[in-house]
């Protein structure tokens, strides 16, 4: 094993060391990308062996790729990560084609701080055909401040919107046994 000299404290150390054991100076290695040598934890990735249409059934990807330093994207039927795309997605930023849960989410049915739903959106800022949020835009809107065809908000109390959301609440009650 070859030895190198720490550029900070002149201690002889292994060429495979990522930091100097004496002073803690970060050292560049081949497995680290340029510009990312100060990141102590780069990421985690796991894919199920089962695939559907060439995609893993479950793909979890968090953080940066250990080889390239690039942010990882989870892509699978069920995708979980900071950035993810899948039929069902749980992510900070993601596209859940059928369902998405995350901070910034787009898809058919979405729940998130920013939920861009086609059919249903639930979030602080939300869109969809049926939408519930603090600020919401859609056809049937239940919001503090909303814009849509049928609105139930702090200022607007459309009877059709109230009946629609009460009917949904009744269906949910039946599902949970109330």
N, C-alpha and C positions, 0 to 999 in steps of 0.2 A: 504494500500500500504506500503510495507516494505521500509525502508531507509537503505542505505549503506554509507560507508565513502569513499570519493575520496582518492586514494592512493597517490596522488600528493600533495594536499593542506589540507587534513583532513576535508573537508566540508561535512556535511550530505546532501545526495542527494537521489532522487528516484532510486530504483533498475532498473527502466525502462529507465533511462537516457542513451543516447549513448555517451554523452560527459559531463564533469563537467561544470555547468553553470558559475562557478567562474573562473576556470583556463583553461578550454577547454581541459582537459586531456581526451583522448579517452578511453571509457570503453567497455569491451567485453559484448555482450548480446547473448542470445540463438539464435537470428535470424541472427547473423553474424558468418561467418566461421572463424576459427582460422587463423590468419595471414592476414585477410582482414579488421581488425577493424579500419584501418586508411583511408579506401576508403570512401569518403563522398557520392558518387553516385555510385550505383552498376549496375543498368541496367534497361532496359525497354523491355517488351515483349508483343506482341499482335498477336492473331491468329483470322482469320475470322471464322465465324461459318460454312460457306459453305466449304465442303470438296470434293475432287475429288480423287478417288482411295485411300481413307483413309488419304490423306494429305490435310492440310488446303489450300484453294485457295490462301490466302495471309498469310505469316508468317513474322513478323518483330521481330527481336531479336538483341538487342544492349547491350553490356557491360556484366556484371556478374550476375549470378543468385543470388537473394537476400537471398535465403536459404543456398546455398552451397558455394557461392563464385566462382563457376566454370564459365569460359567463355561460353556464350550461342551461339548456332548454330541455325540459321534460316533454317527450312526445310519445303518447301511447293512448290506448283505449281509456285507461285511467291514468292521468298525468298529475304528478304532485311535484311542486318545486317553486322557486322564486319566479321563474318564467316557465309557463307550461301551455301546451296545446293538446287537447284530447276530447273524446266524447264527454267524459266526466273529468273536470279539472278542479284542482285545489291549488291555488297559487297566489302570489302577491300580484303578479301581472299575468293574465291568462285569457285564453279563448276556450271556453267550454261549449262545444258544439251543442250538446244536449243540456248539460248543467254545469254551471261554474260557481265556485265559491272562492272569494278572495278580495283583495283590496281594490284592484282595478280589473274588472271582469267583463267580458263580452260573451254573448251566447244566446241560446234559445230561452233558457230559464237561468237567471243569474241572481246571486246574492253577494253584495259587496259594498264597500264604501262608495265606489263608482260602479254602478251596475248598469251595463248597457244590454238590456234584454230585448229580445224580439217579442216573445209572448209575455214573459213575466220578469219584472225587475224589482228587487228589494234592496234599498240602500240609502245612504245619505243623499247621493245624487243618482237618480234612477230613471230609466226609460223602459218602455215596453207597451204591449197592448193593455195588460193589467199591471199597474205599477204602484208601489208603496214606497214613500220616501220623504225625507225632509224637503228636498227639492225634486219634483218629479214631472215627467213629460210622457204622455201616453193617451190612450183612449179612455180607459177607466183609471182615474187617478185618485189615490188617497194620500194626501201630503199636507205638510205645513204650508208650503207654497207650491202650487202646481199649475200645469197648463195641459189641457186636454179637452176631449169632447164632453165627458162626464166627470165632474170634479167634486170631491168631498175634501175640503180643506178648512183651514182656520177661518177663511173668509167666505167661501162658497160652499153651499150645502145642497147640491143637486140631488133630488129625490131618487133618480135612477141610479146614481153612483152609490148612495147609501144602501139601497135595496141590493145592489150587486155585491157590495162588500159584506153586507150582513148575510147574504146567501152563501158566500164563500166561507165565512166564519161558521155557519151552520154545517156545511159539508165537512169542515175540519173537525168540528165537534163530533160528528157521526164517526169519523175515522178513528178518533182517539177514545171513543166510548162515552161521550158526555151527552 
